[in-house]
Amino acid sequence: MNAAAVVQDLKAFLPELCLLGGAFLVLLVDLFVKNKKILPALALLALAAAAVPAIPFRGTQALFSGFFTLDAFTHFFRLLALGASAVWVILSAGYKPLQKQYEGEYYTLVLFMALALVLMAASTNLLMIFLSIEFVSILSYLLVGFEKKNSQSKEASVKYLLFGSVASALMLYGISLVFGATGSLELTAIPAKLDDPSFYGLTLTGSILLLAGLGFKISMAPFHLWAPDAYEGAPAPFTAFLTVAPKAIGFAVLMRVLTGAFHWFSFEWSPILMVLSILTMTIGNITAVAQTNVKRLLAYSSIGQAGYILMGLAAATPLGLTAVLYYLLAYAFTNLGVFAVAIVVGSGTGSYELESYRGLAKRAPVLSACMVVFLLSLAGIPPLAGFFAKLYVFSAVIENRYYLMAAAAAINSAVAAFYYLRIVRQMYLVPADETSRIWSCPVTRFTIFILLAGTIILGLVPAPFIDYFKALLPF
């Protein structure tokens, strides 16, 4: 690449450069400023600075010799990562365990994580996909164990690291097999080199190992075992982010790899995804029923939600892929909203146990009402975003006549509704042990209302979003 091409590519990556510069600025300011309240403001400013040049989209562009591709698909997930990171910063600003606990390093890691996720979404080279996923994973290990004095946090981080190392090894081995069979790491070049039947088994094995590595990132069964401990032990604001943004970007990469590079093998990997989808949603929802800790309950809930999203990917049709994108956006608004309320309640009561929600409707009536809307959306109750997300993935699998998967999803949805309504019951039907009010800061409250509005609007007017996602697919 000549110097002019590099400069042109760097201009296209201006939002990512803003994130990188913002991360170092936060770290530098932390050295000289005693008032740490300025750090989350600086982090938000960096995210806003990255969003401004990212909003005007300029079409498809291959960057840095084809290692990255900036297209409409990348652009959507870039904005999703920035938005989720902004919510993460806002929730972290009022989170007491993080105050006076290496705040400069924490918000620096936030901006590095946003950068890593964007790189992951833009990667169209298997080697770059692996490196960006490792970037996200290493940051995740650090952030899960960020509360150094919390033994549960440290244990969760070690477990996460061990599971992640195995998943990384599987994925890297799969990439080596694919490269050996096709002689290429470019997602766009691989399909043209799959016509040699002698390498069919090698390529299929490589793609399955790739699926295993990416399945870890989206907490797909049986690679989900890290999730409950990591979600419970991590700082609650990061848990909220971890259940949404890395999972969404993981699905973005999975869509690029399976429907871009290996679309000729869809008759092979689609049945595998069907089985994994049923397994994931069943394990997630059945195990969630027995949970008494809200963070663990929502962790298993997120595993179950990954199973529903896999339904659309298993369908491998334009309707199915469109449903996946809609589901990811609806899930982002809804799950961030649930965790935002849970963090406020946890800070106010000092506990994340289900019992702490007893009589919450009297102690925090507005927060309780918001929580009900978010939980009903996760359960798939109309006319909220979660209902239409499930409707579209159900339509995709029924269109393909995958009736067994549709039946399994319907049963699992009923199970999920049961444990979501357990929280509602605690809030409205069980008397409170205490009568003191639970308050949230104005910025957090405003963020919850924005997430609530997104959950409702996506449900009331889904058609424009579906049309947008149909035009988004590059496959």
C-alpha positions as CSV (number, residue, x, y, z in Angstrom):
1,M,0.0,0.0,0.0
2,N,1.3,3.5,-0.8
3,A,1.1,6.4,1.6
4,A,-1.9,8.0,-0.1
5,A,-3.9,4.8,0.2
6,V,-3.0,4.5,3.9
7,V,-4.1,8.1,4.5
8,Q,-7.4,7.5,2.7
9,D,-8.0,4.4,4.8
10,L,-7.2,6.3,8.0
11,K,-9.8,8.9,7.1
12,A,-12.4,6.2,6.8
13,F,-11.3,5.0,10.2
14,L,-11.7,8.4,11.8
15,P,-14.3,7.3,14.4
16,E,-11.9,4.6,15.5
17,L,-9.0,7.0,15.8
18,C,-11.3,9.2,18.0
19,L,-11.8,6.2,20.3
20,L,-8.1,5.5,20.4
21,G,-7.2,9.1,21.1
22,G,-9.9,9.4,23.7
23,A,-8.6,6.3,25.5
24,F,-5.1,7.8,25.9
25,L,-6.6,11.2,26.8
26,V,-8.6,9.7,29.7
27,L,-5.5,7.9,30.9
28,L,-3.4,11.1,30.7
29,V,-6.0,13.2,32.5
30,D,-6.3,10.6,35.3
31,L,-2.7,11.3,36.2
32,F,-3.2,15.0,36.8
33,V,-6.8,15.4,38.0
34,K,-8.0,14.6,41.5
35,N,-11.7,15.0,40.7
36,K,-12.3,11.7,38.9
37,K,-15.9,12.6,38.0
38,I,-14.5,14.2,34.8
39,L,-13.4,10.8,33.5
40,P,-16.8,9.4,32.5
41,A,-17.6,12.7,30.9
42,L,-14.4,12.5,28.9
43,A,-15.2,8.9,27.9
44,L,-18.7,10.0,26.7
45,L,-17.2,12.9,24.8
46,A,-14.8,10.5,23.0
47,L,-17.8,8.2,22.1
48,A,-19.7,11.2,20.8
49,A,-16.7,12.4,18.8
50,A,-16.5,8.9,17.3
51,A,-20.2,8.9,16.5
52,V,-20.3,12.2,14.7
53,P,-18.0,11.2,11.7
54,A,-19.6,7.7,11.8
55,I,-23.1,8.9,11.2
56,P,-22.8,10.0,7.5
57,F,-22.3,6.7,5.7
58,R,-20.3,6.8,2.4
59,G,-20.9,3.4,0.9
60,T,-18.7,0.2,0.7
61,Q,-15.0,0.6,1.0
62,A,-12.3,-2.1,1.5
63,L,-9.6,-0.9,3.9
64,F,-6.0,-1.9,4.6
65,S,-5.6,-4.4,1.7
66,G,-8.9,-6.0,2.4
67,F,-8.4,-6.8,6.1
68,F,-11.5,-4.6,6.9
69,T,-14.6,-3.7,5.0
70,L,-16.6,-0.5,5.8
71,D,-20.1,-1.1,4.5
72,A,-23.7,-0.6,5.7
73,F,-23.5,-3.8,7.8
74,T,-20.3,-2.7,9.5
75,H,-21.8,0.8,10.0
76,F,-24.8,-0.5,11.8
77,F,-22.8,-2.5,14.3
78,R,-20.3,0.4,14.7
79,L,-23.2,2.6,15.9
80,L,-24.6,-0.2,18.0
81,A,-21.2,-0.6,19.8
82,L,-20.9,3.1,20.4
83,G,-24.4,3.4,21.8
84,A,-24.0,0.4,24.1
85,S,-20.6,1.8,25.3
86,A,-22.3,5.1,26.1
87,V,-24.9,3.4,28.2
88,W,-22.1,1.4,29.9
89,V,-20.3,4.6,30.8
90,I,-23.4,6.2,32.2
91,L,-24.3,3.2,34.4
92,S,-20.7,3.0,35.6
93,A,-20.5,6.7,36.6
94,G,-22.8,6.1,39.6
95,Y,-21.7,2.6,40.4
96,K,-20.2,2.8,43.9
97,P,-17.8,-0.2,43.8
98,L,-15.9,1.4,40.9
99,Q,-15.5,4.8,42.6
100,K,-11.8,5.4,43.6
101,Q,-11.0,2.0,42.1
102,Y,-8.6,2.8,39.2
103,E,-11.2,4.8,37.4
104,G,-8.8,6.1,34.8
105,E,-7.8,2.6,33.8
106,Y,-11.5,1.5,33.8
107,Y,-12.7,4.2,31.4
108,T,-9.7,3.7,29.2
109,L,-10.6,0.0,28.9
110,V,-14.2,1.1,28.0
111,L,-13.0,3.0,25.0
112,F,-10.5,0.3,24.0
113,M,-13.4,-2.2,24.1
114,A,-15.6,0.0,21.9
115,L,-12.6,0.2,19.4
116,A,-12.1,-3.6,19.5
117,L,-15.8,-4.3,18.8
118,V,-15.8,-2.0,15.8
119,L,-12.7,-3.7,14.4
120,M,-14.3,-7.1,15.0
121,A,-17.5,-6.0,13.1
122,A,-15.4,-4.6,10.2
123,S,-13.1,-7.6,9.8
124,T,-13.4,-9.5,6.6
125,N,-10.2,-11.6,6.8
126,L,-10.1,-14.7,9.0
127,L,-6.8,-13.7,10.6
128,M,-8.1,-10.2,11.4
129,I,-11.3,-11.7,12.8
130,F,-9.2,-13.9,15.2
131,L,-7.0,-11.0,16.3
132,S,-10.0,-8.6,16.9
133,I,-11.9,-11.3,18.8
134,E,-8.8,-11.9,21.0
135,F,-8.6,-8.1,21.5
136,V,-12.2,-8.1,22.8
137,S,-11.6,-11.3,24.9
138,I,-8.5,-10.0,26.7
139,L,-10.3,-6.7,27.6
140,S,-13.2,-8.8,28.8
141,Y,-11.0,-10.9,31.1
142,L,-9.6,-7.8,32.6
143,L,-13.0,-6.1,33.1
144,V,-14.7,-9.2,34.6
145,G,-12.0,-9.3,37.3
146,F,-11.7,-5.5,37.7
147,E,-12.9,-5.5,41.3
148,K,-9.7,-6.9,42.7
149,K,-10.9,-7.2,46.3
150,N,-13.9,-9.2,45.2
151,S,-13.0,-12.9,45.3
152,Q,-16.0,-13.8,43.2
153,S,-14.9,-11.3,40.5
154,K,-11.4,-12.8,40.4
155,E,-12.7,-16.4,40.2
156,A,-15.0,-15.4,37.4
157,S,-12.2,-13.8,35.5
158,V,-10.0,-16.9,35.7
159,K,-12.8,-19.2,34.6
160,Y,-13.6,-16.9,31.7
161,L,-9.9,-16.9,30.7
162,L,-9.7,-20.7,30.8
163,F,-12.8,-21.2,28.7
164,G,-11.7,-18.4,26.3
165,S,-8.3,-19.9,25.8
166,V,-9.8,-23.3,24.7
167,A,-12.3,-21.5,22.3
168,S,-9.4,-19.4,20.8
169,A,-7.4,-22.6,20.2
170,L,-10.3,-24.3,18.4
171,M,-11.0,-21.2,16.3
172,L,-7.3,-20.8,15.3
173,Y,-7.0,-24.4,14.4
174,G,-10.2,-24.1,12.3
175,I,-8.7,-21.1,10.5
176,S,-5.5,-23.1,9.7
177,L,-7.6,-25.9,8.2
178,V,-9.6,-23.5,6.1
179,F,-6.4,-21.8,4.9
180,G,-4.9,-25.2,4.1
181,A,-7.9,-26.2,2.0
182,T,-8.5,-22.9,0.2
183,G,-5.2,-21.1,0.3
184,S,-7.0,-17.9,1.3
185,L,-8.1,-16.0,4.5
186,E,-10.3,-13.5,2.7
187,L,-14.0,-14.2,3.3
188,T,-14.8,-13.0,-0.2
189,A,-12.2,-15.2,-1.9
190,I,-12.9,-18.4,0.0
191,P,-16.1,-19.4,-1.9
192,A,-14.4,-19.4,-5.3
193,K,-11.8,-21.9,-4.0
194,L,-14.2,-24.5,-2.6
195,D,-14.8,-26.4,-5.8
196,D,-12.1,-29.0,-5.1
197,P,-14.0,-32.0,-3.6
198,S,-10.8,-33.5,-2.2
199,F,-10.7,-30.6,0.4
200,Y,-14.4,-30.7,1.2
201,G,-13.9,-32.6,4.6
202,L,-11.1,-30.3,5.6
203,T,-13.0,-27.2,4.9
204,L,-16.1,-28.4,6.7
205,T,-14.1,-29.4,9.7
206,G,-12.5,-25.9,9.8
207,S,-15.8,-24.2,9.5
208,I,-17.2,-26.2,12.4
209,L,-14.2,-25.3,14.6
210,L,-14.7,-21.7,13.6
211,L,-18.3,-22.0,14.7
212,A,-17.2,-23.4,18.1
213,G,-14.9,-20.5,18.6
214,L,-17.5,-17.9,17.7
215,G,-20.1,-19.8,19.7
216,F,-18.1,-19.1,22.8
217,K,-18.4,-15.3,22.1
218,I,-22.2,-15.4,21.8
219,S,-22.6,-17.8,24.8
220,M,-24.0,-20.6,22.6
221,A,-24.4,-24.0,24.3
222,P,-22.3,-26.0,24.9
223,F,-19.8,-23.2,25.0
224,H,-21.8,-21.1,27.5
225,L,-20.4,-22.4,30.8
226,W,-18.4,-19.2,31.4
227,A,-21.3,-16.9,31.1
228,P,-23.2,-17.2,34.5
229,D,-20.1,-16.9,36.7
230,A,-18.6,-14.1,34.5
231,Y,-21.9,-12.1,34.5
232,E,-22.4,-12.5,38.2
233,G,-18.8,-11.7,39.2
234,A,-18.2,-8.8,36.8
235,P,-19.0,-5.2,37.8
236,A,-22.7,-4.8,37.1
237,P,-22.4,-2.1,34.4
238,F,-20.0,-4.2,32.5
239,T,-22.3,-7.2,32.8
240,A,-25.0,-5.2,31.2
241,F,-22.6,-4.4,28.3
242,L,-21.2,-7.9,28.1
243,T,-24.7,-9.4,27.6
244,V,-25.4,-7.1,24.6
245,A,-22.5,-5.6,22.6
246,P,-20.0,-8.5,22.3
247,K,-22.8,-10.9,21.7
248,A,-24.3,-8.7,19.0
249,I,-20.9,-8.2,17.3
250,G,-20.2,-12.0,17.7
251,F,-23.4,-12.6,15.7
252,A,-22.3,-10.1,13.1
253,V,-19.0,-12.0,12.6
254,L,-20.9,-15.3,12.5
255,M,-23.2,-14.0,9.8
256,R,-20.3,-12.8,7.7
257,V,-18.4,-16.1,8.0
258,L,-21.3,-18.5,7.5
259,T,-23.3,-16.7,5.0
260,G,-20.4,-15.0,3.2
261,A,-17.5,-17.5,3.1
262,F,-19.3,-20.8,3.7
263,H,-22.8,-20.2,2.1
264,W,-22.2,-23.2,-0.1
265,F,-22.2,-25.3,3.0
266,S,-25.5,-24.0,4.4
267,F,-27.1,-27.5,3.9
268,E,-24.3,-28.8,6.3
269,W,-24.2,-26.1,9.0
270,S,-27.9,-25.1,9.0
271,P,-28.9,-28.4,10.7
272,I,-26.1,-28.0,13.1
273,L,-27.3,-24.6,14.0
274,M,-30.8,-25.9,14.5
275,V,-29.6,-28.4,17.1
276,L,-27.4,-25.8,18.8
277,S,-30.3,-23.3,18.8
278,I,-32.6,-25.7,20.5
279,L,-29.9,-26.8,23.0
280,T,-29.0,-23.2,23.8
281,M,-32.5,-21.9,24.4
282,T,-33.5,-25.0,26.4
283,I,-30.4,-24.9,28.7
284,G,-30.6,-21.2,29.2
285,N,-34.3,-21.1,30.0
286,I,-34.6,-24.2,32.1
287,T,-31.6,-23.3,34.2
288,A,-32.9,-19.7,34.7
289,V,-36.0,-21.0,36.5
290,A,-33.9,-22.2,39.5
291,Q,-31.9,-18.9,39.9
292,T,-32.5,-16.7,42.9
293,N,-29.8,-14.1,42.0
294,V,-31.0,-11.6,39.4
295,K,-27.7,-11.3,37.6
296,R,-27.4,-15.1,37.2
297,L,-31.0,-15.3,36.1
298,L,-30.4,-12.6,33.5
299,A,-27.2,-14.4,32.5
300,Y,-29.1,-17.6,31.7
301,S,-31.8,-15.5,30.1
302,S,-29.2,-14.1,27.7
303,I,-28.1,-17.6,26.8
304,G,-31.8,-18.4,26.0
305,Q,-32.1,-15.3,23.9
306,A,-29.0,-16.4,21.9
307,G,-30.8,-19.6,21.1
308,Y,-33.7,-17.6,19.6
309,I,-31.4,-15.4,17.6
310,L,-29.7,-18.6,16.2
311,M,-33.0,-19.6,14.8
312,G,-32.9,-16.9,12.2
313,L,-29.3,-17.7,11.3
314,A,-30.2,-21.4,11.0
315,A,-32.9,-20.5,8.5
316,A,-30.1,-19.0,6.3
317,T,-32.7,-17.0,4.3
318,P,-33.0,-13.2,3.7
319,L,-36.0,-13.2,6.1
320,G,-34.0,-15.1,8.7
321,L,-31.0,-12.8,8.5
322,T,-33.1,-9.7,8.6
323,A,-34.9,-11.2,11.7
324,V,-31.5,-11.7,13.4
325,L,-30.5,-8.0,12.9
326,Y,-33.9,-6.8,14.2
327,Y,-33.7,-9.1,17.1
328,L,-30.2,-7.9,18.0
329,L,-31.4,-4.2,18.1
330,A,-34.5,-5.0,20.1
331,Y,-32.5,-7.1,22.5
332,A,-29.9,-4.3,22.9
333,F,-32.5,-1.8,24.0
334,T,-34.4,-4.3,26.2
335,N,-31.5,-6.0,28.0
336,L,-29.6,-2.8,28.7
337,G,-32.9,-1.5,30.1
338,V,-33.3,-4.5,32.4
339,F,-29.8,-4.3,33.7
340,A,-30.0,-0.5,34.1
341,V,-32.9,-1.0,36.5
342,A,-31.3,-3.9,38.2
343,I,-28.1,-1.8,38.9
344,V,-30.2,1.0,40.4
345,V,-32.1,-1.6,42.6
346,G,-28.8,-3.4,43.5
347,S,-27.2,-0.1,44.5
348,G,-30.2,0.9,46.6
349,T,-30.7,-2.4,48.4
350,G,-27.1,-3.7,48.5
351,S,-28.2,-7.0,46.9
352,Y,-28.9,-8.6,43.6
353,E,-30.9,-11.4,45.1
354,L,-34.5,-11.8,43.9
355,E,-35.8,-11.1,47.4
356,S,-34.5,-7.5,47.1
357,Y,-37.3,-6.8,44.6
358,R,-40.0,-7.4,47.2
359,G,-42.5,-4.5,47.2
360,L,-40.3,-2.5,44.8
361,A,-43.5,-1.1,43.2
362,K,-44.0,1.0,46.4
363,R,-40.3,1.9,46.9
364,A,-39.6,2.9,43.2
365,P,-42.9,2.9,41.2
366,V,-41.5,4.4,38.0
367,L,-38.5,2.1,37.9
368,S,-40.8,-0.9,38.6
369,A,-43.1,0.1,35.7
370,C,-40.1,0.3,33.4
371,M,-38.8,-3.0,34.6
372,V,-42.2,-4.6,33.8
373,V,-42.0,-3.3,30.2
374,F,-38.5,-4.6,29.7
375,L,-39.3,-8.0,31.1
376,L,-42.5,-8.3,29.1
377,S,-40.5,-7.4,26.0
378,L,-37.9,-10.2,26.8
379,A,-40.8,-12.6,27.2
380,G,-42.2,-11.6,23.8
381,I,-45.4,-10.0,24.8
382,P,-47.0,-7.6,22.2
383,P,-46.8,-4.9,21.2
384,L,-43.2,-4.5,22.4
385,A,-40.0,-5.0,20.5
386,G,-39.3,-8.5,21.9
387,F,-42.6,-9.8,20.4
388,F,-41.9,-8.7,16.9
389,A,-38.3,-10.0,17.2
390,K,-39.6,-13.5,18.1
391,L,-42.4,-13.2,15.4
392,Y,-39.8,-12.6,12.7
393,V,-37.5,-15.5,13.7
394,F,-40.5,-17.8,14.0
395,S,-41.7,-16.7,10.5
396,A,-38.3,-17.5,9.1
397,V,-38.1,-21.0,10.5
398,I,-41.7,-21.8,9.7
399,E,-41.1,-20.6,6.1
400,N,-38.3,-23.2,5.9
401,R,-40.5,-25.8,7.5
402,Y,-38.3,-26.2,10.6
403,Y,-41.4,-27.0,12.7
404,L,-39.5,-28.9,15.4
405,M,-37.3,-25.8,16.2
406,A,-40.4,-23.6,16.1
407,A,-42.2,-25.9,18.6
408,A,-39.1,-25.9,20.9
409,A,-38.9,-22.1,20.8
410,A,-42.6,-21.8,21.7
411,I,-42.2,-24.1,24.7
412,N,-39.1,-22.2,25.8
413,S,-40.8,-18.9,25.5
414,A,-43.5,-20.1,27.9
415,V,-40.8,-21.2,30.4
416,A,-39.0,-17.8,30.0
417,A,-42.3,-15.9,30.7
418,F,-42.6,-17.8,34.0
419,Y,-39.2,-16.7,35.4
420,Y,-39.6,-13.1,34.1
421,L,-43.0,-12.9,35.8
422,R,-41.4,-14.1,39.0
423,I,-39.6,-10.7,39.2
424,V,-42.9,-8.9,38.5
425,R,-44.6,-10.9,41.2
426,Q,-41.9,-9.9,43.7
427,M,-42.3,-6.2,42.8
428,Y,-46.1,-6.0,42.9
429,L,-47.5,-8.9,44.9
430,V,-45.0,-9.5,47.7
431,P,-44.9,-6.9,50.6
432,A,-41.7,-5.0,51.1
433,D,-39.4,-5.5,54.1
434,E,-38.4,-1.9,53.9
435,T,-40.3,1.2,52.9
436,S,-37.5,3.6,52.1
437,R,-37.5,4.9,48.6
438,I,-34.9,3.9,46.0
439,W,-33.6,6.8,43.9
440,S,-31.5,7.0,40.8
441,C,-29.5,9.9,39.4
442,P,-31.2,12.0,36.7
443,V,-28.7,10.9,34.0
444,T,-29.3,7.2,34.7
445,R,-33.1,7.8,34.9
446,F,-33.0,9.6,31.5
447,T,-31.0,6.7,30.0
448,I,-33.6,4.2,31.3
449,F,-36.3,6.3,29.6
450,I,-34.4,6.3,26.3
451,L,-34.1,2.5,26.4
452,L,-37.7,2.2,27.3
453,A,-38.7,4.4,24.4
454,G,-36.6,2.3,22.0
455,T,-38.2,-0.9,23.3
456,I,-41.7,0.5,22.7
457,I,-41.0,2.3,19.3
458,L,-39.4,-0.8,17.9
459,G,-42.5,-2.7,18.8
460,L,-45.1,-0.2,17.6
461,V,-43.5,0.6,14.2
462,P,-41.3,-2.4,13.2
463,A,-41.7,-2.0,9.5
464,P,-39.2,0.8,8.8
465,F,-36.5,-1.1,10.8
466,I,-37.2,-4.3,8.9
467,D,-36.9,-2.4,5.6
468,Y,-33.6,-0.9,6.7
469,F,-32.2,-4.3,7.7
470,K,-33.3,-5.9,4.4
471,A,-31.1,-3.3,2.6
472,L,-28.3,-3.8,5.1
473,L,-27.4,-7.4,4.3
474,P,-24.3,-7.7,2.2
475,F,-24.7,-11.4,1.6
